[in-house]
Every structure is written in C-alpha cells, then in structure tokens.
Amino acid sequence: MTESIDPRAKHREHIQQRTEFVRGKRGPVSFVWGNHVANPGQRVPGAPGRWSPLPEEETGLLVEASASDEIVIDDTTVNGSAKLVTDPKHPASIAYFPNGA
C-alpha cells in the first residue's frame, strides 16, 4: 500500500519548521534588532537594559544593566556595562536574556 502525501501540507509543514528555526532562540535572525540601535541608552523591546552602538571602529553594542536584569554575555552576568561583540575577526559574543531569548 502506498501512502499518499499531500504536497501542500508537506510544504506548509516545511515553512512552519523553517520559520520557527529562523526566528527562534539563537536563530539566524535572532539579533536583527541590533541593527536598529542607533542612539546611546536606547531601550529595545524584549531586551532588558539600555543599549548603545559602539564607537565606529568597533562592531557590536554596549549594554548597561544591573545584575537583576539577568543579562548574561559570554557566560558573565552584566552588572554595569558590557560589550556584545559582532566583529567578524573575533568570535561573536553570545547573550542570554531572562525570557530565554
């Protein structure tokens, strides 16, 4: 007996899985909002703390937060300020937020 697979259902399932992967935690577009931080001390929806761009010669962001904000960058809880590095010449920083993002 041959099982019939609806190609449209299979395609919908693929799109759903791909969307969850791309938008998910640590997914390829999980840090897109970082491109929109243009001003010092900016608030970002869904992320605690205040975010600022780094000086032009550096790539990434600066976050200012207290330990109670529960931001962890490169395995260290932010209590003051910390850099979130995105320089292609160095390993990228990894940030975790209390909401799991």
C-alpha positions in Angstrom: 0.0 0.0 0.0 1.4 3.4 -1.0 1.0 6.3 1.5 -0.4 9.4 -0.1 1.4 12.6 1.0 -0.3 16.0 0.3 2.5 18.2 -1.2 0.7 21.3 0.0 0.6 20.0 3.6 4.2 19.0 3.4 5.2 22.5 2.1 3.2 24.1 4.9 5.0 22.0 7.5 8.4 22.9 5.9 7.6 26.6 6.0 6.4 26.3 9.7 9.6 24.5 10.7 11.8 26.9 8.8 10.1 29.9 10.3 10.5 28.5 13.9 14.2 27.9 13.2 14.9 31.3 11.7 13.0 33.3 14.3 13.9 31.1 17.3 16.4 31.5 20.0 19.8 31.7 18.5 18.3 31.6 15.0 19.9 33.4 12.1 17.7 36.5 12.6 17.5 36.5 16.4 19.7 39.6 16.7 18.3 41.7 13.9 17.1 44.4 16.2 20.8 45.1 17.0 21.0 46.9 13.6 18.4 49.4 14.8 20.3 50.5 17.9 21.4 54.0 16.8 21.3 56.1 19.9 23.1 55.8 23.2 21.0 54.4 26.1 18.3 53.0 23.8 15.6 50.6 25.1 14.9 47.6 22.9 11.6 45.7 23.0 12.0 42.3 24.5 15.5 43.0 25.9 16.3 44.4 29.3 18.9 47.1 29.9 19.9 50.1 27.8 21.7 49.6 24.6 24.1 51.8 22.7 26.2 51.4 19.5 29.9 51.0 20.0 32.3 53.6 18.5 32.7 53.4 14.7 36.0 51.5 14.9 34.2 48.7 16.8 31.3 46.5 15.8 28.6 45.4 18.2 26.7 47.0 21.1 27.2 48.2 24.6 24.6 47.3 27.2 24.2 48.9 30.5 22.2 46.8 33.0 22.1 45.7 36.6 22.5 42.1 37.7 18.8 42.0 38.4 18.1 42.4 34.7 19.6 38.9 34.3 21.5 39.6 31.1 24.4 37.2 30.5 27.0 37.9 27.9 29.7 35.3 27.3 28.9 33.4 30.5 29.1 36.6 32.7 26.1 38.3 34.2 26.1 42.0 33.3 26.3 44.3 36.3 27.3 47.7 34.9 28.2 47.7 31.2 29.4 45.0 28.8 30.1 44.7 25.1 28.2 42.5 22.8 30.8 41.9 20.1 29.9 41.1 16.5 33.3 41.6 14.8 33.9 39.0 12.1 37.6 38.9 13.1 36.7 37.6 16.6 34.2 35.1 17.9 30.8 36.7 18.3 29.5 37.3 21.8 26.6 35.3 23.0 23.9 37.0 25.0 21.1 35.4 27.1 18.1 37.2 28.5 15.8 36.2 31.4 13.0 35.5 28.9 15.1 32.8 27.4 15.9 34.7 24.2 
